Amino acid sequence: MTPADIAAFNPPADHLAGRIILVTGATKGIGRALALRLAAHGATVILSGRSVKKLEQVYDALIAAGAPTPAMLPLDLENALATHYDAVAEAIGATFGRLDGLVHNASLLLTRTPISHYDVPTWCRLLQVNLTATFALTQVCLPLLEQSADASVIMTSSGVGRQGRAYWGAYAVSKAGIENLSEVLANEYEHNPAIRFNTLNPGATRTDMRALAYPAEDTTLLKTPTEILGAYLWLLGPNSRGHSGGRYNAQV
Ligand SMILES: NC(=O)c1ccc[n+]([C@@H]2O[C@H](COP(=O)([O-])OP(=O)(O)OC[C@H]3O[C@@H](n4cnc5c(N)ncnc54)[C@H](OP(=O)(O)O)[C@@H]3O)[C@@H](O)[C@H]2O)c1
């Protein structure tokens, strides 16, 4: 598969049948569109987000679409403590006994500011949500992923995580951090081809976060979240088995 083939991947309706996949930041933007598409391909989606009300709206959309009954997992990644992460793993274990997919999609951008003026509390919030929470949630989910016959973890990156750029501050650093975290995990699990870890850069996509970064942009020129999901489907399904430690792009 070439990078373009992966980005354009368009599998059959049963591609993810029977798989249990957790998506963080499932309340809007790419995460919401992804949750709906995964369910359309047969996955049971565990919807995670910080707002119960917004999670209920996505839950209802999935039920209305005739999807496998999803689960809701309220979790505020900025304020979650070790006990919350342990409770998450216990709840998934008790309900499903395993996890076949984990998509770290939730993220903050907050501000674009030169490092000389970057505010320390903002830096800490951003690294907490984008990097430390990704580590903590992955860590508690590892035993559940180990119960899967074919598990895939995606950490959502960005162009500025692969090459730092002025004014992107803690956001860029957090994305570079998850690129490295994913590679560390891929290396640690080399002995176990049943679990893969990869990063995926969605590329410019028409969402609230993109509008915050580029407020003057003509948004009609951007792909919508539903138009960039091919690589997610490839990474979460059986075709990508054995591909671990990679850096992928949703738009080529
Ligand atoms: N859009 C792009 O052009 C672009 C480009 C490169 C990379 N990305 C990456 O793609 C991913 C999705 O971005 P998007 O554009 O879809 O962004 P978005 O529309 O702003 O959605 C971000 C999601 O993260 C959730 N979130 C934020 N803080 C949270 C917290 N403390 N706890 C739990 N959830 C939290 C949001 O929940 P609420 O609904 O509660 O706010 C929302 O569901 C991100 O990782 C982003 O960095 C996007």
The ligand as an SDF file (V2000), in Angstrom:
LIG
                    3D

 48 52  0  0  0  0  0  0  0  0999 V2000
   -8.2480   19.9920   12.3640 N   0  0  0  0  0  0  0  0  0  0  0  0
   -7.0060   20.0100   11.8890 C   0  0  0  0  0  0  0  0  0  0  0  0
   -6.7090   20.6970   10.8770 O   0  0  0  0  0  0  0  0  0  0  0  0
   -5.9280   19.1950   12.5670 C   0  0  0  0  0  0  0  0  0  0  0  0
   -4.6580   19.1690   11.9820 C   0  0  0  0  0  0  0  0  0  0  0  0
   -3.6420   18.4230   12.5810 C   0  0  0  0  0  0  0  0  0  0  0  0
   -3.9260   17.6930   13.7260 C   0  0  0  0  0  0  0  0  0  0  0  0
   -5.1850   17.7160   14.2750 N   0  0  0  0  0  0  0  0  0  0  0  0
   -5.4350   16.8860   15.4610 C   0  0  0  0  0  0  0  0  0  0  0  0
   -6.6140   16.1170   15.2380 O   0  0  0  0  0  0  0  0  0  0  0  0
   -7.2510   15.8470   16.4900 C   0  0  0  0  0  0  0  0  0  0  0  0
   -8.6960   16.2580   16.4310 C   0  0  0  0  0  0  0  0  0  0  0  0
   -8.7220   17.6580   16.2180 O   0  0  0  0  0  0  0  0  0  0  0  0
  -10.0330   18.4730   15.7430 P   0  0  0  0  0  0  0  0  0  0  0  0
   -9.5560   19.3980   14.7100 O   0  0  0  0  0  0  0  0  0  0  0  0
  -11.1550   17.5260   15.4990 O   0  0  0  0  0  0  0  0  0  0  0  0
  -10.2890   19.3470   17.0790 O   0  0  0  0  0  0  0  0  0  0  0  0
  -11.6370   19.8390   17.7870 P   0  0  0  0  0  0  0  0  0  0  0  0
  -12.7550   19.9370   16.8310 O   0  0  0  0  0  0  0  0  0  0  0  0
  -11.2240   21.0420   18.5710 O   0  0  0  0  0  0  0  0  0  0  0  0
  -11.9570   18.6350   18.7930 O   0  0  0  0  0  0  0  0  0  0  0  0
  -11.1000   18.3900   19.8800 C   0  0  0  0  0  0  0  0  0  0  0  0
  -11.7210   17.3090   20.7570 C   0  0  0  0  0  0  0  0  0  0  0  0
  -10.8790   17.1560   21.9310 O   0  0  0  0  0  0  0  0  0  0  0  0
  -11.7400   17.2230   23.0720 C   0  0  0  0  0  0  0  0  0  0  0  0
  -11.0460   17.7080   24.2630 N   0  0  0  0  0  0  0  0  0  0  0  0
  -10.4250   18.8870   24.4290 C   0  0  0  0  0  0  0  0  0  0  0  0
  -10.0060   18.9900   25.6950 N   0  0  0  0  0  0  0  0  0  0  0  0
  -10.3620   17.8620   26.3430 C   0  0  0  0  0  0  0  0  0  0  0  0
  -10.2160   17.3830   27.6840 C   0  0  0  0  0  0  0  0  0  0  0  0
   -9.6320   18.1070   28.6360 N   0  0  0  0  0  0  0  0  0  0  0  0
  -10.7110   16.1530   27.9800 N   0  0  0  0  0  0  0  0  0  0  0  0
  -11.3350   15.4180   27.0460 C   0  0  0  0  0  0  0  0  0  0  0  0
  -11.5220   15.8160   25.7790 N   0  0  0  0  0  0  0  0  0  0  0  0
  -11.0340   17.0410   25.4350 C   0  0  0  0  0  0  0  0  0  0  0  0
  -12.8570   18.1650   22.6460 C   0  0  0  0  0  0  0  0  0  0  0  0
  -13.9540   18.0640   23.5360 O   0  0  0  0  0  0  0  0  0  0  0  0
  -15.0880   19.2320   23.6830 P   0  0  0  0  0  0  0  0  0  0  0  0
  -16.1190   18.9290   22.6460 O   0  0  0  0  0  0  0  0  0  0  0  0
  -15.5970   19.0290   25.0700 O   0  0  0  0  0  0  0  0  0  0  0  0
  -14.4080   20.5470   23.4600 O   0  0  0  0  0  0  0  0  0  0  0  0
  -13.1260   17.6530   21.2370 C   0  0  0  0  0  0  0  0  0  0  0  0
  -13.9090   16.4790   21.2890 O   0  0  0  0  0  0  0  0  0  0  0  0
   -6.4360   16.5980   17.5420 C   0  0  0  0  0  0  0  0  0  0  0  0
   -5.5340   15.7190   18.1520 O   0  0  0  0  0  0  0  0  0  0  0  0
   -5.6940   17.6470   16.7390 C   0  0  0  0  0  0  0  0  0  0  0  0
   -4.5080   18.0480   17.3660 O   0  0  0  0  0  0  0  0  0  0  0  0
   -6.1810   18.4480   13.7160 C   0  0  0  0  0  0  0  0  0  0  0  0
  1  2  1  0
  2  3  2  0
  2  4  1  0
  4  5  1  0
  4 48  2  0
  5  6  2  0
  6  7  1  0
  7  8  2  0
  8  9  1  0
  8 48  1  0
  9 10  1  0
  9 46  1  0
 10 11  1  0
 11 12  1  0
 11 44  1  0
 12 13  1  0
 13 14  1  0
 14 15  2  0
 14 16  1  0
 14 17  1  0
 17 18  1  0
 18 19  2  0
 18 20  1  0
 18 21  1  0
 21 22  1  0
 22 23  1  0
 23 24  1  0
 23 42  1  0
 24 25  1  0
 25 26  1  0
 25 36  1  0
 26 27  1  0
 26 35  1  0
 27 28  2  0
 28 29  1  0
 29 30  1  0
 29 35  2  0
 30 31  1  0
 30 32  2  0
 32 33  1  0
 33 34  2  0
 34 35  1  0
 36 37  1  0
 36 42  1  0
 37 38  1  0
 38 39  2  0
 38 40  1  0
 38 41  1  0
 42 43  1  0
 44 45  1  0
 44 46  1  0
 46 47  1  0
M  CHG  2   8   1  16  -1
M  END
$$$$
